[in-house]
């Protein structure tokens, strides 16, 4: 389990906090654009929750945005989340 935890921390360091999660690509794109326009550094994590097999099964994508704790308040105001 330690190996997976170290990989997680590489991509999402401890000092980052989740400020936005959505299953809609449009909402994610709007929030990401607002952060970029405001100059707030951030990281994204996109997860494919495809649990089935076959052609008729639709994919469910989860979009998450993380920012540094120091930027949390500004990011929440910018994206209108929380």
JOBELNOR-V536482 format. One record per pair of residues at least 4 apart in sequence whose ideal C-beta (glycine too) atoms are under 6 Angstrom apart, sorted by sequence separation. I is the first residue (numbers start at 1). GAP is how many residues later the second one is. If there is no record, write none. Layout:
I;GAP
I;GAP
//
This chain:
9;4
12;4
67;4
71;4
22;5
35;5
52;5
67;5
76;5
22;6
76;6
35;7
67;8
50;9
20;11
48;11
49;11
48;13
47;15
46;17
45;19
44;21
42;23
43;23
42;25
40;31
31;34
40;34
28;35
40;35
23;39
38;40
22;41
21;43
35;43
34;44
20;45
34;45
18;46
19;46
18;48
19;48
31;48
16;50
16;52
17;52
15;53
12;54
15;54
17;55
19;56
19;57
20;59
20;61
19;62
//
